[in-house]
Amino acid sequence: MGKKGTDKGRPDEKNMSLLERYLMVEIAIEFKACIYFFCILFFYSMYRLLCGSMEANILHMGEMIFLTYGMGYFQRYVLENFDEGERIGVREIGYLLLCAGVYTAVSYLGGWFDRSIPVTVFYALFMVLAYVCGFLVYKIKRILDAKQLNEDLRAFQERGKNEKGCRD
């Protein structure tokens, strides 16, 4: 959370009810879990197709979604939402590698890719790329949000000038 009660462009949490703060955090974690789950499931599906199978192991998918939610909470409460940060520094790279490592270790232990070392290494690189893309998406979103807020402010100021001119 920032110094003035805001968290990366989010509404001032001091003025929000406990329920609103809880929902804001839960929705953010839900969104992040869904995005990373989609990335993992895409890689897994492509692997299965390349192996000649059109079927996926439902236990593997359960492990994947459980892991993405767990990692979402871990990133939020322990790793300071590093993938939503303003920049990628040494600390963020360390967190990124830690998260990609956890995903890779679980994939290997769970046998998602039949414990194939080359595929697991490729998956680790894929997860690093997914985190870098996630960082870029959040950065672009902040830029677009700031642009929209500036446009809204200009429109509000113009409306205020027009209303003031009509009253004079």
Backbone hydrogen bonds in HBPLUS format (Angstrom, degrees):
<---DONOR---> <-ACCEPTOR-->    atom                        ^
c    i                          cat <-CA-CA->   ^        H-A-AA   ^      H-
h    n   atom  resd res      DA  || num        DHA   H-A  angle D-A-AA Bond
n    s   type  num  typ     dist DA aas  dist angle  dist       angle   num
A0002-GLY N   A0006-THR O   2.56 MM   4  5.16 148.8  1.65 150.3 160.5     1
A0013-GLU N   A0005-GLY O   3.19 MM   8  6.03 152.7  2.26 171.9 164.4     2
A0010-ARG N   A0007-ASP O   3.15 MM   3  5.27 149.5  2.25 104.6 113.8     3
A0015-ASN N   A0012-ASP O   3.27 MM   3  5.91 147.1  2.39 113.1 120.0     4
A0016-MET N   A0013-GLU O   3.26 MM   3  5.11 164.9  2.28 103.0 106.5     5
A0021-ARG N   A0017-SER O   2.97 MM   4  6.28 161.7  2.01 155.6 160.1     6
A0022-TYR N   A0018-LEU O   2.94 MM   4  6.11 161.3  1.97 147.8 153.4     7
A0023-LEU N   A0019-LEU O   2.86 MM   4  6.07 165.2  1.88 154.0 157.8     8
A0024-MET N   A0020-GLU O   2.92 MM   4  6.06 154.8  1.98 146.0 153.0     9
A0025-VAL N   A0021-ARG O   3.10 MM   4  6.33 160.9  2.14 150.6 154.5    10
A0026-GLU N   A0022-TYR O   2.90 MM   4  6.12 167.6  1.92 154.5 158.6    11
A0027-ILE N   A0023-LEU O   2.86 MM   4  5.88 161.8  1.90 149.8 154.4    12
A0028-ALA N   A0024-MET O   3.17 MM   4  6.27 156.4  2.23 139.0 145.4    13
A0029-ILE N   A0025-VAL O   2.96 MM   4  6.23 157.8  2.01 152.6 158.6    14
A0030-GLU N   A0026-GLU O   2.83 MM   4  5.98 158.6  1.88 147.4 154.0    15
A0031-PHE N   A0027-ILE O   2.88 MM   4  6.04 161.4  1.92 149.3 153.9    16
A0032-LYS N   A0028-ALA O   3.03 MM   4  6.21 165.0  2.05 146.0 150.0    17
A0033-ALA N   A0029-ILE O   2.84 MM   4  6.00 162.1  1.87 152.3 157.5    18
A0034-CYS N   A0030-GLU O   2.98 MM   4  6.16 159.2  2.02 149.3 154.8    19
A0035-ILE N   A0031-PHE O   3.04 MM   4  6.29 159.6  2.08 150.8 156.2    20
A0036-TYR N   A0032-LYS O   3.02 MM   4  6.23 175.7  2.02 158.2 158.8    21
A0037-PHE N   A0033-ALA O   2.82 MM   4  5.84 153.3  1.89 145.0 153.8    22
A0038-PHE N   A0034-CYS O   2.93 MM   4  6.06 158.1  1.98 145.1 150.6    23
A0039-CYS N   A0035-ILE O   3.10 MM   4  6.45 157.6  2.15 147.7 153.5    24
A0040-ILE N   A0036-TYR O   2.94 MM   4  6.19 167.0  1.95 153.5 156.5    25
A0041-LEU N   A0037-PHE O   2.77 MM   4  5.91 168.0  1.79 157.0 161.0    26
A0042-PHE N   A0038-PHE O   2.85 MM   4  5.95 152.0  1.93 147.1 154.6    27
A0043-PHE N   A0039-CYS O   3.09 MM   4  6.38 165.3  2.12 150.6 153.5    28
A0044-TYR N   A0040-ILE O   2.88 MM   4  6.10 168.2  1.89 155.7 159.5    29
A0045-SER N   A0041-LEU O   2.78 MM   4  5.87 158.9  1.83 146.0 152.2    30
A0046-MET N   A0042-PHE O   2.94 MM   4  6.15 160.6  1.98 151.7 156.6    31
A0047-TYR N   A0043-PHE O   2.91 MM   4  6.16 154.8  1.98 148.9 156.5    32
A0048-ARG N   A0044-TYR O   2.89 MM   4  6.18 161.6  1.92 151.4 156.2    33
A0049-LEU N   A0045-SER O   2.90 MM   4  6.14 160.1  1.94 149.6 155.1    34
A0050-LEU N   A0046-MET O   2.91 MM   4  6.09 161.6  1.94 149.0 153.9    35
A0051-CYS N   A0047-TYR O   2.99 MM   4  6.23 134.1  2.21 142.7 155.3    36
A0051-CYS N   A0048-ARG O   3.18 MM   3  5.08 130.2  2.44  92.1 105.5    37
A0053-SER N   A0048-ARG O   2.89 MM   5  5.27 160.9  1.93 156.1 150.0    38
A0052-GLY N   A0049-LEU O   2.92 MM   3  5.06 157.0  1.97 107.0 113.4    39
A0060-HIS N   A0057-ASN O   3.05 MM   3  5.27 118.6  2.44  99.8 114.4    40
A0061-MET N   A0057-ASN O   3.11 MM   4  6.55 155.7  2.18 149.5 156.3    41
A0062-GLY N   A0058-ILE O   2.94 MM   4  6.17 151.4  2.02 144.0 151.8    42
A0063-GLU N   A0059-LEU O   2.93 MM   4  6.22 156.8  1.99 149.3 155.3    43
A0064-MET N   A0060-HIS O   2.88 MM   4  6.15 153.3  1.95 147.7 155.7    44
A0065-ILE N   A0061-MET O   3.01 MM   4  6.27 165.8  2.03 153.5 155.0    45
A0066-PHE N   A0062-GLY O   3.00 MM   4  6.06 163.5  2.02 149.3 154.6    46
A0067-LEU N   A0063-GLU O   2.88 MM   4  5.92 157.1  1.94 144.9 151.7    47
A0068-THR N   A0064-MET O   2.92 MM   4  6.17 157.9  1.97 149.4 155.4    48
A0069-TYR N   A0065-ILE O   3.10 MM   4  6.30 157.4  2.15 147.4 152.4    49
A0070-GLY N   A0066-PHE O   3.00 MM   4  6.22 164.4  2.03 148.5 153.4    50
A0071-MET N   A0067-LEU O   2.78 MM   4  5.97 160.2  1.81 154.7 160.3    51
A0072-GLY N   A0068-THR O   2.90 MM   4  5.99 143.1  2.03 135.5 145.8    52
A0073-TYR N   A0069-TYR O   3.06 MM   4  6.43 156.8  2.12 155.0 158.8    53
A0074-PHE N   A0070-GLY O   2.95 MM   4  6.16 159.4  2.00 146.6 153.2    54
A0075-GLN N   A0071-MET O   2.75 MM   4  5.87 162.1  1.78 150.2 154.6    55
A0076-ARG N   A0072-GLY O   3.02 MM   4  6.14 154.4  2.09 140.8 148.0    56
A0077-TYR N   A0073-TYR O   2.88 MM   4  5.98 177.7  1.88 158.9 159.4    57
A0078-VAL N   A0074-PHE O   2.87 MM   4  5.29 149.4  1.96 138.3 146.2    58
A0079-LEU N   A0074-PHE O   3.11 MM   5  6.49 152.3  2.19 146.3 152.8    59
A0081-ASN N   A0075-GLN O   2.78 MM   6  5.16 170.4  1.78 144.5 142.4    60
A0082-PHE N   A0079-LEU O   3.22 MM   3  6.07 135.3  2.43 127.4 133.4    61
A0084-GLU N   A0081-ASN O   2.83 MM   3  5.56 164.7  1.85 128.3 133.2    62
A0085-GLY N   A0082-PHE O   3.11 MM   3  5.13 160.8  2.14 110.9 112.1    63
A0093-ILE N   A0089-GLY O   2.94 MM   4  6.16 156.3  2.00 151.0 157.8    64
A0094-GLY N   A0090-VAL O   2.94 MM   4  6.18 154.6  2.00 147.1 154.3    65
A0095-TYR N   A0091-ARG O   2.90 MM   4  6.25 156.3  1.96 150.5 156.9    66
A0096-LEU N   A0092-GLU O   2.80 MM   4  5.97 158.4  1.85 147.7 154.2    67
A0097-LEU N   A0093-ILE O   2.90 MM   4  6.10 163.2  1.93 150.2 154.0    68
A0098-LEU N   A0094-GLY O   2.90 MM   4  6.08 150.6  1.99 143.5 152.5    69
A0099-CYS N   A0095-TYR O   2.88 MM   4  6.13 167.0  1.90 155.5 157.7    70
A0100-ALA N   A0096-LEU O   2.90 MM   4  6.10 170.0  1.91 154.4 157.7    71
A0101-GLY N   A0097-LEU O   2.82 MM   4  5.82 146.8  1.93 137.0 147.0    72
A0102-VAL N   A0098-LEU O   2.88 MM   4  6.20 149.1  1.97 148.1 156.3    73
A0103-TYR N   A0099-CYS O   2.97 MM   4  6.26 170.9  1.97 159.0 160.3    74
A0104-THR N   A0100-ALA O   2.91 MM   4  6.04 155.5  1.97 143.2 150.7    75
A0105-ALA N   A0101-GLY O   2.80 MM   4  5.95 161.8  1.83 149.1 154.1    76
A0106-VAL N   A0102-VAL O   2.95 MM   4  6.13 167.4  1.97 155.9 159.0    77
A0107-SER N   A0103-TYR O   2.97 MM   4  6.12 153.3  2.04 142.7 150.6    78
A0108-TYR N   A0104-THR O   2.95 MM   4  6.20 151.7  2.04 147.7 155.2    79
A0109-LEU N   A0105-ALA O   2.86 MM   4  6.09 170.7  1.87 155.8 158.4    80
A0110-GLY N   A0106-VAL O   2.76 MM   4  5.74 153.5  1.83 145.5 153.3    81
A0112-TRP N   A0107-SER O   2.99 MM   5  5.22 152.5  2.06 151.5 156.7    82
A0111-GLY N   A0108-TYR O   3.13 MM   3  5.08 148.9  2.23  97.4 106.9    83
A0114-ASP N   A0111-GLY O   3.25 MM   3  4.77 158.3  2.30 107.3 102.8    84
A0116-SER N   A0113-PHE O   3.08 MM   3  5.97 162.1  2.11 125.9 129.5    85
A0120-THR N   A0116-SER O   2.90 MM   4  6.03 156.7  1.95 151.9 159.5    86
A0121-VAL N   A0117-ILE O   2.86 MM   4  6.06 157.8  1.91 157.5 162.7    87
A0122-PHE N   A0118-PRO O   2.99 MM   4  6.20 159.6  2.03 145.4 151.2    88
A0123-TYR N   A0119-VAL O   2.79 MM   4  6.02 149.6  1.88 145.2 154.4    89
A0124-ALA N   A0120-THR O   2.91 MM   4  6.18 150.0  2.00 143.5 151.3    90
A0125-LEU N   A0121-VAL O   3.07 MM   4  6.42 157.5  2.12 150.0 155.1    91
A0126-PHE N   A0122-PHE O   2.88 MM   4  6.15 150.8  1.97 143.7 152.8    92
A0127-MET N   A0123-TYR O   2.85 MM   4  6.15 152.0  1.93 151.3 158.1    93
A0128-VAL N   A0124-ALA O   3.02 MM   4  6.34 151.1  2.11 145.9 153.7    94
A0129-LEU N   A0125-LEU O   2.96 MM   4  6.24 160.5  2.00 148.3 153.6    95
A0130-ALA N   A0126-PHE O   2.82 MM   4  6.12 148.9  1.92 144.1 153.7    96
A0131-TYR N   A0127-MET O   2.98 MM   4  6.24 154.6  2.04 146.8 152.0    97
A0132-VAL N   A0128-VAL O   2.98 MM   4  6.29 157.8  2.03 150.8 157.2    98
A0133-CYS N   A0129-LEU O   2.84 MM   4  6.06 163.1  1.87 153.2 158.0    99
A0134-GLY N   A0130-ALA O   2.84 MM   4  6.03 151.8  1.92 142.0 150.6   100
A0135-PHE N   A0131-TYR O   2.89 MM   4  6.14 157.1  1.94 148.7 154.0   101
A0136-LEU N   A0132-VAL O   3.00 MM   4  6.31 159.7  2.04 148.6 153.9   102
A0137-VAL N   A0133-CYS O   2.84 MM   4  6.09 155.6  1.90 152.1 159.0   103
A0138-TYR N   A0134-GLY O   3.00 MM   4  6.24 164.9  2.02 153.5 156.7   104
A0139-LYS N   A0135-PHE O   2.95 MM   4  6.18 153.5  2.02 147.3 155.3   105
A0140-ILE N   A0136-LEU O   2.89 MM   4  6.09 164.6  1.91 152.1 155.7   106
A0141-LYS N   A0137-VAL O   2.87 MM   4  6.06 156.6  1.92 147.7 155.0   107
A0142-ARG N   A0138-TYR O   2.97 MM   4  6.21 153.6  2.04 144.9 151.0   108
A0143-ILE N   A0139-LYS O   3.07 MM   4  6.38 157.9  2.12 149.0 154.8   109
A0144-LEU N   A0140-ILE O   2.91 MM   4  6.18 164.9  1.93 155.6 159.4   110
A0145-ASP N   A0141-LYS O   2.81 MM   4  5.97 157.2  1.87 149.5 156.5   111
A0146-ALA N   A0142-ARG O   2.89 MM   4  6.06 158.9  1.94 148.1 153.6   112
A0147-LYS N   A0143-ILE O   2.94 MM   4  6.18 155.8  2.00 146.6 153.7   113
A0148-GLN N   A0144-LEU O   2.91 MM   4  6.14 160.5  1.95 148.8 153.8   114
A0149-LEU N   A0145-ASP O   2.86 MM   4  6.09 158.6  1.91 149.5 155.7   115
A0150-ASN N   A0146-ALA O   2.92 MM   4  6.11 156.3  1.98 147.9 154.1   116
A0151-GLU N   A0147-LYS O   2.96 MM   4  6.24 156.0  2.02 148.3 155.0   117
A0152-ASP N   A0148-GLN O   2.86 MM   4  6.10 159.2  1.91 150.7 156.7   118
A0153-LEU N   A0149-LEU O   2.87 MM   4  6.07 152.5  1.94 145.4 153.1   119
A0154-ARG N   A0150-ASN O   2.94 MM   4  6.20 160.5  1.98 149.1 153.8   120
A0155-ALA N   A0151-GLU O   2.97 MM   4  6.19 162.4  2.00 149.9 154.8   121
A0156-PHE N   A0152-ASP O   2.89 MM   4  6.07 154.4  1.96 145.4 152.8   122
A0157-GLN N   A0153-LEU O   2.84 MM   4  6.08 158.8  1.88 151.5 157.3   123
A0158-GLU N   A0154-ARG O   2.88 MM   4  6.11 158.1  1.93 150.9 156.9   124
A0159-ARG N   A0155-ALA O   2.92 MM   4  6.10 158.5  1.97 146.4 152.4   125
A0160-GLY N   A0156-PHE O   2.90 MM   4  6.14 151.8  1.98 144.6 152.7   126
A0161-LYS N   A0157-GLN O   2.93 MM   4  6.23 152.1  2.01 146.8 153.9   127
A0162-ASN N   A0158-GLU O   2.89 MM   4  6.16 162.7  1.92 153.2 157.8   128
A0163-GLU N   A0159-ARG O   2.91 MM   4  6.10 159.4  1.95 149.2 154.7   129
A0164-LYS N   A0160-GLY O   2.98 MM   4  6.05 154.1  2.05 142.4 149.8   130
A0165-GLY N   A0161-LYS O   2.91 MM   4  6.07 153.9  1.97 146.8 154.1   131
A0166-CYS N   A0162-ASN O   3.06 MM   4  6.27 143.5  2.20 140.7 149.8   132
A0167-ARG N   A0163-GLU O   3.22 MM   4  6.43 141.8  2.37 140.7 149.5   133
A0168-ASP N   A0164-LYS O   3.27 MM   4  6.51 138.7  2.46 143.3 152.9   134
